[in-house]
Amino acid sequence: MSAVDSKPIGIFDSGLGGLSVLREVRRQLPGESLLYFADQGRLPYGPRPADEIRRFAEQITRFLLARGAKVIVVACNTASAAALTHLRQTFPHVPFVGMEPAVKPAAEHTQSRVVGVIATQSTVQSEVFASVVDRFANGVTVIPRACPGLVTQVESGDFDSPATRRLLHDDLDPLLEAGIDSLVLGCTHFPFLIPAIAEAVGPKVRIIDPAPAVVRQVGRVIVAAPESAPHRNNGSIAAFTTGQPPHPSELASRMIGEPIRFERAPMRELVGDGGL
């Protein structure tokens, strides 16, 4: 197999949440080599202005492309909402796959006609989210709820503590009272909380993680790309962070179920002379 065939998939997020997508890539496309970028030094993205998120996303995209990425997965709902259109315009020859709240499957399967979406503030206030609801709700009531505290819990590896469970009840109890029977995870951090979420909402509420559908789209993109070919061997993972490497390496290995070692991303290379 040629060197071109082994180009990696680039994946980035504001932090470790995008590992839920990386984990699904490993399940569906185990032979693909991966580049993962966690912008932990500038976390959280949720409260930041859209133009700042676009600037960060462009910097990270250039970083991943410089390391040979053949496709970029924006494994962050906030960055997808703020920056995906900008990235496609800025890098017209690069295939991008982004995150979109899975309102469509939730609306198609709900019996109560009430669906909940948990995400960051930026996501629930974005034009992308409003467009998804307009296109796919089909008369179903969609109730969004911003849950910024849950991102912090995942970044610290706190998936199941009493504090995390209290936060979940604070966020989810109003949705249950409103009659939801489907819950869309609109942030890539949240799949790591699924066991605790399932306990909080009970067995009658369907939890929808968009990662499997996103990775199926990645598979379609790389098969369509002329330089791509199926892989037979296990792919490598290279991981970078703008935060401090020792902590994310240990936590991330636990999150994805295999060893992963983070390197510190050189900020000088990332922002260039004077930034973008």
C-alpha positions in Angstrom: 0.0 0.0 0.0 1.4 3.4 -0.9 2.2 6.2 1.5 -0.7 8.2 0.1 -3.1 5.5 1.1 -2.1 5.7 4.7 -2.9 9.4 5.2 -4.6 9.8 8.6 -8.0 11.1 9.5 -7.8 14.4 11.4 -10.2 14.9 14.4 -10.4 17.9 16.6 -12.4 19.2 19.6 -12.2 21.9 22.2 -11.1 19.1 24.6 -11.5 15.4 25.1 -15.2 15.1 24.1 -14.2 14.3 20.5 -12.7 11.1 21.8 -16.3 9.7 21.7 -16.0 10.1 17.9 -12.5 8.8 17.8 -13.6 5.7 19.7 -16.4 5.1 17.2 -13.9 5.5 14.3 -11.7 2.8 15.9 -14.8 0.6 16.1 -16.0 1.2 12.5 -12.7 1.9 10.7 -10.0 0.2 12.8 -7.4 0.3 10.1 -7.4 4.1 9.7 -4.5 6.1 11.3 -5.8 9.0 13.3 -4.6 12.5 14.3 -6.5 13.9 17.4 -6.3 17.5 18.5 -7.7 18.7 21.9 -7.7 22.5 22.3 -7.7 22.2 26.1 -5.7 25.3 26.5 -8.6 27.4 25.2 -11.5 25.3 26.6 -14.4 25.9 26.8 -15.6 26.9 23.4 -19.2 27.3 24.5 -19.1 30.8 25.8 -16.7 32.2 23.1 -17.8 34.4 20.2 -18.3 32.6 16.9 -15.5 34.5 15.1 -13.0 33.4 17.8 -14.1 29.8 17.4 -13.7 30.1 13.6 -10.2 31.4 14.1 -9.3 28.5 16.4 -10.8 26.0 14.0 -8.9 27.3 11.1 -5.6 27.2 13.1 -6.2 23.6 14.1 -7.2 22.6 10.5 -3.9 24.0 9.2 -2.0 22.1 11.9 -3.7 18.8 11.0 -3.3 19.3 7.3 0.4 20.0 7.8 0.6 16.5 9.2 -1.1 14.9 6.3 -4.8 14.7 7.3 -6.9 13.5 4.3 -10.2 14.5 5.9 -11.0 16.7 8.9 -13.7 15.7 11.4 -14.9 18.6 13.5 -15.8 16.5 16.5 -17.2 19.4 18.4 -20.8 20.6 18.1 -19.9 24.1 19.1 -17.1 24.4 16.5 -19.3 22.7 13.9 -22.1 25.2 14.4 -19.7 28.2 14.4 -17.0 27.3 11.9 -17.9 24.4 9.6 -19.2 26.6 6.8 -16.1 28.9 7.2 -13.8 25.9 7.0 -15.3 24.6 3.8 -15.0 28.0 2.2 -11.4 28.5 3.4 -10.3 25.0 2.4 -12.4 24.1 -0.6 -10.4 21.0 -1.5 -10.5 19.5 1.9 -13.3 17.1 2.9 -14.9 18.1 6.3 -17.3 16.1 8.4 -19.0 18.0 11.2 -21.4 17.3 14.1 -25.1 18.2 13.9 -27.7 17.6 16.7 -29.5 14.4 15.8 -33.0 15.9 15.8 -34.1 14.0 12.7 -33.9 10.5 14.1 -35.3 11.7 17.4 -38.3 13.3 15.7 -38.8 10.2 13.6 -39.0 7.8 16.5 -40.6 9.8 19.3 -44.0 8.7 20.6 -44.6 11.5 23.0 -43.8 14.1 20.3 -41.5 15.8 22.7 -37.7 15.6 22.3 -34.9 17.0 24.5 -31.5 18.2 23.3 -28.6 18.8 25.7 -25.7 20.8 24.4 -23.6 23.9 25.0 -25.0 27.4 25.0 -23.4 28.2 21.7 -24.9 25.2 20.0 -28.5 25.7 21.2 -28.3 29.4 20.2 -26.7 28.7 16.8 -28.3 29.2 13.4 -27.3 25.6 12.6 -29.4 24.3 15.5 -32.4 26.4 14.5 -32.1 25.2 10.9 -32.0 21.5 12.0 -35.1 22.0 14.1 -36.9 23.8 11.2 -36.0 21.0 8.7 -36.5 17.9 10.8 -38.8 18.5 13.8 -41.9 18.0 11.7 -44.3 19.2 14.3 -42.4 17.6 17.2 -41.6 19.8 20.2 -37.8 20.1 20.6 -36.7 21.4 23.9 -33.0 22.5 24.0 -31.1 22.8 27.3 -27.6 24.2 27.7 -25.5 22.1 30.1 -22.0 23.7 30.3 -21.2 22.1 33.7 -21.3 18.6 32.2 -18.4 19.5 29.8 -16.2 20.4 32.8 -17.1 17.1 34.5 -16.0 15.0 31.5 -12.8 17.0 31.1 -11.9 16.2 34.6 -12.8 12.5 34.2 -15.7 12.8 36.6 -18.3 10.6 34.9 -20.3 9.2 37.8 -19.7 11.2 41.0 -22.6 12.6 43.2 -21.7 16.0 41.9 -22.1 14.8 38.3 -25.4 13.1 39.1 -26.7 16.3 40.8 -25.9 18.2 37.6 -27.6 15.7 35.5 -30.7 15.8 37.5 -30.7 19.6 37.4 -30.4 19.5 33.6 -32.6 16.5 32.8 -35.5 16.6 35.4 -37.1 19.6 33.6 -36.9 17.8 30.3 -38.5 14.7 31.9 -41.3 16.8 33.4 -41.9 18.2 29.9 -42.6 14.7 28.6 -39.5 13.9 26.5 -39.1 10.3 25.4 -35.9 10.9 23.3 -32.8 12.7 24.4 -30.3 14.0 21.8 -26.7 14.3 23.0 -25.7 17.6 21.3 -22.1 17.7 22.6 -19.4 15.1 22.0 -18.5 15.1 25.6 -21.8 13.7 26.7 -21.6 10.1 25.4 -19.1 9.4 28.2 -21.9 10.2 30.6 -24.4 7.8 29.0 -24.5 5.3 31.9 -25.3 8.1 34.4 -27.7 9.8 32.0 -29.5 6.5 31.4 -30.0 6.1 35.1 -31.2 9.7 35.5 -33.8 9.5 32.6 -34.9 5.9 33.0 -35.5 3.1 30.5 -38.4 4.8 28.6 -36.2 7.6 27.2 -34.1 6.9 24.1 -30.7 8.4 24.2 -29.3 9.3 20.8 -25.5 9.6 20.3 -24.7 11.0 16.8 -21.2 9.5 16.7 -22.1 6.3 14.8 -23.8 8.2 12.0 -21.0 10.7 11.8 -18.4 8.0 11.4 -20.5 6.3 8.8 -20.3 9.6 6.9 -16.5 9.7 7.4 -16.3 6.2 5.9 -18.3 7.3 2.9 -16.0 10.3 2.4 -12.7 8.5 2.6 -14.0 5.7 0.2 -15.0 8.4 -2.2 -11.6 10.1 -2.0 -9.4 8.9 -4.9 -6.3 8.7 -2.7 -8.0 6.4 -0.1 -8.0 2.7 0.0 -9.2 0.1 2.6 -6.7 -0.7 5.3 -5.9 -4.1 6.6 -3.6 -3.3 9.6 -4.5 -1.5 12.8 -4.0 2.3 12.4 -1.9 4.5 14.7 -3.1 7.4 16.8 -1.2 10.6 17.3 -2.7 13.1 19.8 -2.0 16.7 20.5 -3.2 19.2 23.1 -2.8 22.9 23.8 -3.1 21.9 27.5 -0.8 19.8 29.7 -0.1 16.4 28.2 0.3 14.0 31.2 -3.3 14.3 32.5 -5.1 13.9 29.2 -3.0 10.9 28.2 -4.0 8.9 31.2 -7.7 10.0 31.2 -8.0 9.7 27.4 -6.6 6.1 27.5 -9.4 5.2 30.0 -12.0 7.0 27.9 -11.3 5.1 24.6 -10.1 1.8 26.1 -6.6 1.8 24.6 -3.4 3.6 25.2 -3.1 7.1 23.8 -0.3 9.6 24.5 -0.7 13.3 24.0 2.0 15.7 22.9 2.0 19.4 23.6 1.0 21.2 20.4 3.5 24.0 19.6 1.5 27.2 19.9 3.9 29.1 17.8 3.2 26.8 14.9 -0.5 26.9 15.6 -1.1 30.6 15.7 1.8 31.6 13.4 3.4 35.1 13.4 0.8 37.3 14.9 -2.0 34.8 14.7 -4.5 34.3 11.9 
